[in-house]
Amino acid sequence: MRVLVVYSHPNPGSFVAALDRAVVGSLTTAGHDVHHIDLHSERFDPAFSLFERLHHTGPPGEKTAEFPFLAAHVDALRWCDHLVLVYPTWWSGLPAMLKGWVDRTFMQGVAWDLPEGANRIRPLLTNIGGVTVVTTHGSSKFVNMLEGESGKRTVSRSMRLMFRRRAGFDWVALYGADTCSAAKRDAFMRRVQRRMERLH
């Protein structure tokens, strides 16, 4: 399987960075073809520009001509069979870097299309049959439920609609990461590795 792993965390010494390495290692060991994107390492610019807003419904070639670095990200999305996102949940949602990646790469002509006269968008990333999220939360599961887990809904209810019909969704989350024990972190790491090994 062709798996695209998109990782977002500014600290290479963080627990999330260790999770990212575990994800890539487990997928590779399982025989998958892995393409890895480290948004901070490549200094991805998450800012949605005025040009992109004014050309929001234009062909993707307009955006990739204006911002050539986006072309490789578009190609990666079109290439993969499965998407894995690895990031910390901050303020109940995706970090700004990752949210900006979604804003800038899930463009018309790549992730969706709106045919003339239609009132519903048509998904275009039908090559993607599933998405897995590996994330950490500083607060408890109960607190996140009260907040509504907007990050989870962004992926499961918005991004996933651009994928193949009935695309799978797997939410692998460590809650209470700020106060949990080393043993709990180790157990979560093993859980993540097992999920990646069973990916199909």
RABEL-V435810 format. One record per pair of residues at least 12 apart in sequence whose C-alpha atoms are under 10 Angstrom apart, sorted by the first residue. I is the first residue (numbers start at 1). J is the second residue. D is the distance in whole Angstrom. If there is no record, write none. Layout:
I:J:D ; I:J:D
This chain:
1:27:9 ; 1:30:10 ; 1:31:8 ; 1:32:5 ; 1:33:6 ; 1:34:8 ; 1:80:8 ; 1:81:6 ; 1:82:8 ; 1:199:9 ; 1:200:7 ; 2:27:10 ; 2:31:10 ; 2:32:6 ; 2:33:5 ; 2:34:6 ; 2:35:8 ; 2:76:10 ; 2:79:7 ; 2:80:5 ; 2:81:5 ; 2:82:7 ; 2:83:9 ; 2:128:9 ; 3:24:9 ; 3:27:8 ; 3:28:10 ; 3:32:7 ; 3:33:6 ; 3:34:5 ; 3:35:6 ; 3:36:8 ; 3:76:9 ; 3:77:10 ; 3:79:9 ; 3:80:5 ; 3:81:6 ; 3:82:5 ; 3:83:6 ; 3:84:7 ; 3:128:9 ; 3:130:10 ; 3:131:10 ; 3:199:10 ; 4:24:10 ; 4:33:9 ; 4:34:6 ; 4:35:5 ; 4:36:6 ; 4:37:8 ; 4:73:10 ; 4:76:7 ; 4:77:7 ; 4:78:10 ; 4:79:8 ; 4:80:6 ; 4:81:8 ; 4:82:6 ; 4:83:5 ; 4:84:6 ; 4:85:8 ; 4:128:10 ; 4:131:10 ; 5:20:8 ; 5:23:8 ; 5:24:7 ; 5:27:10 ; 5:34:7 ; 5:35:6 ; 5:36:5 ; 5:37:6 ; 5:38:8 ; 5:76:10 ; 5:80:9 ; 5:82:9 ; 5:83:6 ; 5:84:5 ; 5:85:6 ; 5:86:7 ; 5:131:10 ; 5:132:9 ; 5:133:10 ; 6:20:9 ; 6:35:9 ; 6:36:6 ; 6:37:5 ; 6:38:6 ; 6:39:7 ; 6:73:10 ; 6:83:8 ; 6:84:6 ; 6:85:5 ; 6:86:6 ; 6:87:8 ; 6:98:8 ; 6:101:9 ; 6:133:10 ; 7:19:10 ; 7:20:7 ; 7:21:10 ; 7:36:8 ; 7:37:6 ; 7:38:5 ; 7:39:6 ; 7:40:8 ; 7:41:10 ; 7:84:8 ; 7:85:6 ; 7:86:5 ; 7:87:6 ; 7:88:10 ; 7:97:10 ; 7:98:8 ; 7:134:10 ; 8:20:9 ; 8:37:9 ; 8:38:6 ; 8:39:6 ; 8:40:6 ; 8:41:9 ; 8:85:8 ; 8:86:6 ; 8:87:5 ; 8:88:8 ; 8:94:9 ; 8:95:7 ; 8:96:9 ; 8:97:7 ; 8:98:6 ; 8:99:10 ; 8:101:10 ; 9:38:8 ; 9:39:8 ; 9:40:7 ; 9:41:9 ; 9:86:8 ; 9:87:6 ; 9:88:7 ; 9:95:8 ; 9:97:8 ; 9:98:9 ; 10:38:9 ; 10:39:9 ; 10:40:6 ; 10:41:8 ; 10:43:10 ; 10:87:10 ; 10:97:9 ; 11:40:9 ; 11:41:10 ; 12:40:9 ; 12:41:9 ; 14:88:10 ; 15:88:9 ; 15:136:9 ; 15:177:9 ; 15:185:8 ; 15:189:9 ; 16:86:7 ; 16:87:6 ; 16:88:7 ; 16:134:9 ; 16:135:7 ; 16:136:7 ; 16:189:10 ; 17:38:10 ; 17:86:8 ; 17:87:8 ; 17:88:10 ; 18:189:8 ; 19:86:8 ; 19:87:9 ; 19:134:8 ; 19:135:9 ; 19:136:10 ; 19:185:10 ; 19:188:9 ; 19:189:6 ; 19:190:10 ; 19:192:8 ; 19:193:9 ; 20:36:9 ; 20:38:9 ; 20:84:10 ; 20:85:9 ; 20:86:6 ; 20:87:8 ; 20:134:8 ; 20:135:10 ; 20:189:10 ; 20:192:10 ; 21:86:10 ; 21:193:10 ; 22:189:7 ; 22:190:9 ; 22:192:8 ; 22:193:6 ; 22:196:9 ; 23:84:9 ; 23:85:10 ; 23:86:8 ; 23:134:9 ; 23:189:9 ; 23:192:7 ; 23:193:6 ; 23:194:9 ; 23:195:9 ; 23:196:6 ; 23:197:9 ; 24:36:8 ; 24:84:10 ; 24:193:9 ; 24:196:9 ; 25:193:8 ; 25:196:9 ; 25:197:10 ; 26:192:9 ; 26:193:6 ; 26:194:8 ; 26:195:9 ; 26:196:6 ; 26:197:6 ; 26:198:9 ; 26:199:10 ; 27:193:8 ; 27:194:10 ; 27:195:9 ; 27:196:6 ; 27:197:6 ; 27:198:9 ; 27:199:8 ; 28:196:9 ; 28:197:9 ; 29:196:10 ; 29:197:8 ; 30:196:8 ; 30:197:6 ; 30:198:8 ; 30:199:9 ; 30:200:10 ; 31:197:9 ; 32:196:10 ; 32:197:9 ; 32:199:9 ; 32:200:9 ; 33:80:9 ; 33:81:10 ; 34:80:9 ; 34:82:10 ; 35:76:8 ; 35:79:9 ; 35:80:8 ; 35:83:10 ; 36:76:9 ; 36:84:9 ; 37:73:9 ; 37:76:9 ; 37:85:10 ; 38:86:10 ; 39:97:7 ; 39:98:8 ; 39:101:8 ; 40:97:8 ; 40:98:9 ; 43:97:9 ; 44:69:9 ; 44:70:9 ; 44:97:7 ; 44:98:9 ; 44:100:9 ; 44:101:8 ; 45:69:9 ; 45:70:10 ; 45:97:8 ; 45:98:10 ; 45:100:8 ; 45:101:8 ; 45:104:9 ; 46:96:7 ; 46:97:5 ; 46:98:7 ; 46:99:7 ; 46:100:4 ; 46:101:6 ; 46:102:9 ; 46:103:8 ; 46:104:7 ; 46:105:10 ; 47:96:9 ; 47:97:9 ; 47:99:9 ; 47:100:6 ; 47:101:9 ; 47:103:8 ; 47:104:8 ; 48:100:7 ; 48:101:9 ; 48:102:10 ; 48:103:7 ; 48:104:6 ; 49:104:9 ; 51:63:8 ; 51:66:8 ; 51:67:10 ; 52:66:9 ; 52:67:10 ; 52:103:10 ; 52:104:8 ; 52:107:9 ; 53:104:10 ; 55:108:10 ; 56:104:10 ; 56:107:7 ; 56:108:7 ; 57:107:8 ; 57:108:6 ; 57:109:8 ; 57:113:8 ; 57:114:8 ; 58:107:9 ; 58:108:7 ; 58:109:8 ; 59:107:9 ; 59:108:7 ; 59:109:6 ; 59:110:9 ; 59:113:10 ; 60:74:9 ; 60:105:9 ; 60:106:10 ; 60:107:7 ; 60:108:7 ; 60:109:6 ; 60:110:7 ; 60:111:10 ; 61:109:9 ; 61:110:10 ; 63:104:9 ; 63:105:10 ; 63:107:9 ; 64:105:10 ; 67:104:10 ; 70:101:9 ; 70:104:8 ; 70:105:7 ; 71:105:9 ; 72:105:10 ; 73:101:9 ; 73:104:9 ; 73:105:7 ; 73:106:10 ; 74:104:9 ; 74:105:6 ; 74:106:8 ; 74:107:9 ; 74:110:7 ; 74:111:9 ; 75:105:10 ; 75:110:9 ; 77:105:8 ; 77:106:9 ; 77:110:8 ; 77:111:9 ; 77:125:7 ; 77:127:9 ; 77:128:8 ; 78:110:8 ; 78:111:9 ; 78:124:9 ; 78:125:7 ; 78:126:9 ; 78:127:7 ; 78:128:8 ; 79:125:9 ; 79:127:8 ; 79:128:9 ; 80:125:9 ; 80:127:7 ; 80:128:6 ; 80:129:9 ; 80:130:10 ; 81:125:9 ; 81:126:9 ; 81:127:6 ; 81:128:4 ; 81:129:6 ; 81:130:7 ; 81:131:9 ; 81:163:10 ; 81:164:10 ; 81:200:10 ; 82:127:8 ; 82:128:5 ; 82:129:6 ; 82:130:5 ; 82:131:6 ; 82:132:8 ; 82:163:10 ; 82:167:9 ; 82:168:9 ; 82:199:9 ; 82:200:9 ; 83:128:7 ; 83:129:8 ; 83:130:6 ; 83:131:5 ; 83:132:6 ; 83:133:8 ; 83:160:10 ; 83:163:10 ; 83:169:10 ; 84:130:9 ; 84:131:6 ; 84:132:5 ; 84:133:6 ; 84:134:7 ; 84:169:10 ; 84:170:9 ; 84:196:9 ; 85:98:9 ; 85:131:8 ; 85:132:6 ; 85:133:5 ; 85:134:6 ; 85:135:8 ; 85:155:9 ; 85:171:10 ; 86:98:9 ; 86:132:9 ; 86:133:6 ; 86:134:5 ; 86:135:6 ; 86:136:9 ; 86:172:10 ; 87:133:8 ; 87:134:7 ; 87:135:5 ; 87:136:7 ; 87:137:10 ; 88:134:8 ; 88:135:5 ; 88:136:5 ; 88:137:7 ; 88:138:9 ; 88:173:9 ; 88:174:10 ; 88:177:10 ; 89:134:10 ; 89:135:6 ; 89:136:6 ; 89:137:5 ; 89:138:8 ; 89:139:10 ; 89:149:9 ; 89:150:10 ; 89:151:7 ; 89:152:9 ; 89:173:9 ; 89:174:10 ; 89:175:10 ; 90:135:10 ; 90:136:9 ; 90:137:7 ; 90:138:8 ; 90:151:9 ; 91:137:9 ; 91:138:10 ; 91:144:10 ; 91:147:9 ; 91:149:9 ; 91:150:9 ; 91:151:9 ; 92:137:8 ; 92:138:10 ; 92:139:10 ; 92:143:10 ; 92:144:7 ; 92:145:10 ; 92:147:7 ; 92:148:8 ; 92:149:6 ; 92:150:6 ; 92:151:6 ; 92:152:9 ; 93:137:10 ; 93:148:10 ; 93:149:7 ; 93:150:6 ; 93:151:4 ; 93:152:7 ; 93:153:9 ; 93:154:8 ; 93:155:10 ; 94:135:9 ; 94:150:8 ; 94:151:5 ; 94:152:9 ; 94:154:8 ; 94:155:9 ; 95:151:9 ; 99:151:9 ; 99:154:9 ; 102:155:10 ; 102:159:8 ; 106:124:10 ; 106:125:9 ; 106:159:8 ; 106:162:9 ; 108:121:9 ; 108:122:10 ; 108:123:10 ; 108:124:9 ; 109:122:10 ; 109:123:9 ; 109:124:7 ; 109:125:10 ; 110:123:9 ; 110:124:6 ; 110:125:7 ; 110:162:9 ; 111:123:6 ; 111:124:5 ; 111:125:5 ; 111:126:9 ; 111:159:9 ; 111:161:9 ; 111:162:6 ; 111:163:8 ; 112:124:5 ; 112:125:7 ; 112:126:10 ; 112:161:9 ; 112:162:6 ; 112:163:9 ; 113:162:10 ; 121:161:10 ; 121:162:9 ; 122:161:9 ; 122:162:8 ; 122:163:10 ; 123:159:10 ; 123:160:9 ; 123:161:7 ; 123:162:4 ; 123:163:6 ; 123:164:8 ; 123:165:9 ; 124:161:10 ; 124:162:6 ; 124:163:7 ; 124:164:8 ; 125:159:10 ; 125:160:9 ; 125:161:9 ; 125:162:6 ; 125:163:5 ; 125:164:7 ; 125:165:10 ; 126:160:10 ; 126:161:9 ; 126:162:7 ; 126:163:5 ; 126:164:4 ; 126:165:7 ; 126:167:9 ; 127:162:10 ; 127:163:7 ; 127:164:6 ; 127:167:10 ; 128:160:9 ; 128:162:9 ; 128:163:5 ; 128:164:6 ; 128:165:9 ; 128:167:7 ; 128:168:9 ; 129:160:9 ; 129:163:7 ; 129:164:5 ; 129:165:8 ; 129:166:8 ; 129:167:5 ; 129:168:6 ; 129:169:9 ; 129:200:10 ; 130:160:8 ; 130:163:8 ; 130:164:8 ; 130:165:10 ; 130:166:8 ; 130:167:5 ; 130:168:4 ; 130:169:6 ; 130:170:8 ; 130:199:10 ; 130:200:9 ; 131:155:8 ; 131:156:8 ; 131:159:9 ; 131:160:7 ; 131:163:9 ; 131:167:7 ; 131:168:6 ; 131:169:5 ; 131:170:6 ; 131:171:9 ; 132:155:9 ; 132:156:10 ; 132:168:8 ; 132:169:6 ; 132:170:5 ; 132:171:6 ; 132:172:7 ; 132:195:9 ; 132:196:9 ; 132:199:9 ; 133:152:8 ; 133:155:8 ; 133:156:10 ; 133:169:8 ; 133:170:6 ; 133:171:5 ; 133:172:6 ; 133:173:8 ; 133:192:10 ; 134:170:9 ; 134:171:7 ; 134:172:5 ; 134:173:6 ; 134:174:8 ; 134:192:7 ; 134:195:10 ; 135:151:10 ; 135:152:10 ; 135:171:8 ; 135:172:6 ; 135:173:5 ; 135:174:7 ; 135:175:9 ; 135:177:10 ; 135:192:10 ; 136:172:9 ; 136:173:5 ; 136:174:5 ; 136:175:6 ; 136:176:8 ; 136:177:6 ; 136:178:9 ; 136:188:10 ; 137:173:7 ; 137:174:6 ; 137:175:5 ; 137:176:6 ; 137:177:6 ; 137:178:8 ; 138:174:8 ; 138:175:6 ; 138:176:5 ; 138:177:5 ; 138:178:5 ; 138:179:8 ; 138:180:9 ; 139:174:9 ; 139:175:6 ; 139:176:5 ; 139:177:7 ; 139:178:7 ; 139:179:9 ; 140:174:9 ; 140:175:5 ; 140:176:5 ; 140:177:8 ; 140:178:9 ; 140:179:10 ; 141:173:9 ; 141:174:9 ; 141:175:6 ; 141:176:7 ; 142:175:9 ; 142:176:10 ; 143:175:10 ; 143:176:10 ; 144:175:9 ; 144:176:10 ; 152:171:8 ; 152:173:10 ; 155:169:9 ; 155:171:10 ; 156:168:9 ; 156:169:7 ; 156:170:9 ; 156:171:9 ; 157:169:10 ; 170:195:9 ; 172:188:9 ; 172:191:8 ; 172:192:7 ; 172:195:8 ; 173:188:8 ; 173:191:10 ; 173:192:9 ; 174:187:10 ; 174:188:7 ; 174:189:9 ; 174:192:10
